[in-house]
């Protein structure tokens, strides 16, 4: 979902505790919901607007197995859904799959942002799960071992690919960053990937301590 040359683009991530955004090479860091209406970058329009919600309620299903009428049942087999949770789906053609998800995580900030930040043509951006943009990020990652992650508010979102082969797309309960690192290294160990010759890419902002902790193990730590 790359914007064309010379166009303006904003990528916004939302979780229970607040939001972060990136425009070009500039990142806001993590901001509280109280900053929504006082942040100048959110008061203008862009050629491309991406809004992701860090929901752990998702499942990646091969396209040939996906049936729209069975989406809710398929998702309920891997995550806990409540009766009122809305279930949606978005295709991921680059991996021949469909991402089934629910944005029902008891927050309203993502909806407010989608009704505030519009495209240049006046369109409202669809709120998609963070996992969708991690999967999209694999396409632009130049590494052979592709390790992309996001962490915020008790959940690590992790996708791993080797070359063009997707090896993992999952979320893990991680109350702190140490636990998030544990699941990253556990996944890499199971997939027999060596962090010392691998780079890790994070979509969510890292504080200096978190970044330095990762640098102890990985070849490099990059912002995506």
C-alpha positions as CSV (number, residue, x, y, z in Angstrom):
1,X,0.0,0.0,0.0
2,X,2.7,2.4,-1.0
3,X,1.7,6.0,-1.9
4,X,2.8,7.3,-5.3
5,X,5.9,9.5,-5.6
6,X,5.3,13.0,-4.3
7,X,2.1,12.1,-2.5
8,X,1.4,12.6,1.2
9,X,0.8,9.7,3.5
10,X,0.1,9.1,7.1
11,X,0.1,5.7,8.9
12,X,-1.6,5.7,12.3
13,X,-1.5,2.9,14.9
14,X,-4.1,2.8,17.7
15,X,-4.3,0.8,20.9
16,X,-6.1,1.0,24.2
17,X,-3.6,3.4,25.7
18,X,-3.4,5.9,22.8
19,X,-1.9,6.2,19.3
20,X,1.2,6.8,17.2
21,X,1.6,8.0,13.7
22,X,4.3,8.3,11.0
23,X,4.4,10.8,8.1
24,X,7.3,10.2,5.8
25,X,10.4,9.6,7.9
26,X,8.9,11.4,11.0
27,X,7.4,9.4,13.9
28,X,5.3,10.9,16.7
29,X,6.1,8.4,19.4
30,X,3.3,7.0,21.5
31,X,0.7,9.7,22.4
32,X,-2.3,9.7,24.7
33,X,-5.9,10.0,23.5
34,X,-6.0,13.6,24.8
35,X,-3.6,14.6,22.0
36,X,-6.0,13.6,19.3
37,X,-7.5,17.1,18.7
38,X,-4.4,19.1,19.4
39,X,-2.0,17.3,17.0
40,X,-1.6,19.4,13.8
41,X,-0.8,16.3,11.6
42,X,-4.3,14.9,12.4
43,X,-6.1,18.1,11.3
44,X,-5.2,17.8,7.6
45,X,-5.9,15.5,4.7
46,X,-3.6,13.0,3.0
47,X,-3.4,11.2,-0.3
48,X,-3.1,8.0,1.6
49,X,-4.4,7.2,5.1
50,X,-3.7,4.0,6.9
51,X,-5.2,3.3,10.3
52,X,-4.3,0.1,12.2
53,X,-5.7,-1.2,15.4
54,X,-3.5,-3.4,17.6
55,X,-6.2,-6.1,18.0
56,X,-5.1,-9.6,19.0
57,X,-8.3,-11.0,17.5
58,X,-7.3,-12.2,14.1
59,X,-6.5,-15.3,12.1
60,X,-4.9,-15.8,8.7
61,X,-6.8,-18.3,6.6
62,X,-5.7,-19.7,3.2
63,X,-8.0,-18.3,0.5
64,X,-9.1,-21.7,-0.8
65,X,-10.4,-22.6,2.7
66,X,-12.1,-19.3,3.5
67,X,-15.9,-19.1,3.4
68,X,-17.4,-15.6,4.3
69,X,-20.4,-17.2,6.1
70,X,-18.0,-19.2,8.3
71,X,-15.7,-16.3,9.2
72,X,-17.0,-15.9,12.7
73,X,-16.8,-19.5,13.5
74,X,-13.2,-19.8,12.1
75,X,-12.1,-16.8,14.2
76,X,-13.8,-18.1,17.3
77,X,-11.7,-21.3,17.1
78,X,-8.5,-19.4,17.7
79,X,-9.5,-16.4,19.8
80,X,-12.1,-15.6,22.4
81,X,-15.1,-13.7,20.9
82,X,-18.0,-12.2,22.8
83,X,-21.5,-12.3,21.4
84,X,-21.4,-8.6,20.3
85,X,-18.0,-8.7,18.7
86,X,-18.1,-7.7,15.0
87,X,-16.1,-9.9,12.7
88,X,-14.6,-8.7,9.4
89,X,-12.3,-10.0,6.7
90,X,-9.7,-8.5,4.4
91,X,-7.8,-10.3,1.6
92,X,-4.1,-10.7,1.7
93,X,-3.4,-11.7,-1.9
94,X,0.4,-11.6,-1.7
95,X,0.1,-14.7,0.6
96,X,-3.0,-16.3,-1.0
97,X,-4.9,-15.7,2.3
98,X,-7.7,-13.8,4.0
99,X,-7.2,-12.1,7.4
100,X,-10.3,-12.6,9.5
101,X,-10.4,-10.2,12.5
102,X,-12.5,-8.3,15.1
103,X,-11.8,-4.7,16.1
104,X,-14.0,-5.1,19.2
105,X,-11.5,-4.6,21.9
106,X,-13.4,-2.0,24.0
107,X,-11.9,1.2,22.5
108,X,-13.4,4.0,20.5
109,X,-10.3,5.9,19.5
110,X,-9.8,4.2,16.2
111,X,-13.3,5.1,15.1
112,X,-12.8,8.7,16.1
113,X,-9.5,8.9,14.2
114,X,-11.1,7.4,11.1
115,X,-13.8,10.1,11.3
116,X,-11.2,12.8,11.8
117,X,-8.3,12.1,9.3
118,X,-9.6,11.8,5.7
119,X,-8.0,11.3,2.4
120,X,-7.6,14.2,0.0
121,X,-10.7,13.0,-1.9
122,X,-12.7,13.0,1.4
123,X,-12.8,9.3,1.9
124,X,-12.7,7.7,5.3
125,X,-10.0,5.1,5.8
126,X,-11.0,1.6,7.0
127,X,-9.5,0.5,10.3
128,X,-7.6,-2.7,9.7
129,X,-5.7,-4.9,12.2
130,X,-2.0,-4.2,12.9
131,X,-1.3,-7.8,11.6
132,X,-2.5,-6.7,8.1
133,X,0.1,-3.9,7.9
134,X,2.8,-6.2,9.3
135,X,2.1,-8.6,6.5
136,X,2.2,-5.8,4.0
137,X,5.5,-4.7,5.4
138,X,7.0,-8.1,4.5
139,X,6.8,-7.0,0.8
140,X,9.1,-4.1,1.3
141,X,11.6,-5.7,3.7
142,X,14.8,-6.4,1.9
143,X,16.1,-9.0,4.4
144,X,16.0,-12.7,3.7
145,X,15.0,-13.4,7.3
146,X,12.0,-11.0,7.7
147,X,11.1,-10.4,11.3
148,X,8.4,-7.7,11.9
149,X,6.8,-6.9,15.2
150,X,4.6,-4.4,17.1
151,X,4.1,-4.3,20.9
152,X,1.8,-2.3,23.0
153,X,-0.8,-2.7,25.8
154,X,0.0,-6.3,26.7
155,X,0.2,-7.9,23.2
156,X,3.1,-8.7,20.9
157,X,2.1,-8.9,17.2
158,X,4.7,-10.9,15.2
159,X,5.1,-12.0,11.6
160,X,8.1,-13.9,10.3
161,X,9.0,-14.8,6.7
162,X,12.0,-16.3,5.0
163,X,12.4,-15.2,1.4
164,X,8.9,-15.3,0.0
165,X,7.7,-18.0,2.5
166,X,5.5,-16.8,5.4
167,X,6.5,-18.8,8.5
168,X,4.4,-17.2,11.2
169,X,1.6,-14.6,11.8
170,X,0.5,-14.5,15.4
171,X,-0.1,-12.4,18.5
172,X,1.1,-13.2,22.1
173,X,0.1,-11.9,25.5
174,X,3.1,-9.9,26.7
175,X,2.4,-7.7,29.7
176,X,5.9,-6.1,29.5
177,X,8.7,-5.9,26.9
178,X,10.8,-8.6,28.5
179,X,7.9,-11.0,27.9
180,X,7.6,-9.7,24.3
181,X,11.3,-10.5,23.7
182,X,10.7,-14.0,25.2
183,X,8.1,-14.8,22.6
184,X,10.2,-13.3,19.8
185,X,13.1,-15.5,20.7
186,X,10.9,-18.5,21.3
187,X,9.4,-18.2,17.8
188,X,12.8,-17.8,16.2
189,X,14.2,-20.8,18.0
190,X,11.3,-22.9,16.8
191,X,11.9,-21.7,13.3
192,X,15.6,-22.2,13.6
193,X,16.5,-18.5,12.8
194,X,19.6,-16.9,14.3
195,X,19.0,-13.4,15.6
196,X,22.7,-12.6,15.4
197,X,22.5,-12.6,11.6
198,X,19.0,-11.1,11.4
199,X,17.4,-7.7,11.6
200,X,14.2,-7.0,13.5
201,X,11.7,-4.3,12.3
202,X,9.2,-2.7,14.7
203,X,6.2,-0.7,13.6
204,X,5.4,0.6,17.1
205,X,7.8,3.1,18.6
206,X,10.5,1.7,20.9
207,X,12.0,3.6,23.8
208,X,15.8,3.7,24.0
209,X,15.9,0.9,26.6
210,X,13.8,-1.4,24.6
211,X,15.9,-0.8,21.4
212,X,19.2,-1.3,23.2
213,X,17.9,-4.6,24.7
214,X,17.1,-5.9,21.2
215,X,20.5,-4.7,19.9
216,X,22.1,-7.2,22.4
217,X,20.8,-10.0,20.3
218,X,20.0,-8.8,16.7
219,X,22.2,-7.6,13.9
220,X,20.1,-4.4,13.7
221,X,16.9,-3.0,15.0
222,X,14.9,-0.9,12.5
223,X,11.7,1.2,12.5
224,X,9.2,0.2,9.8
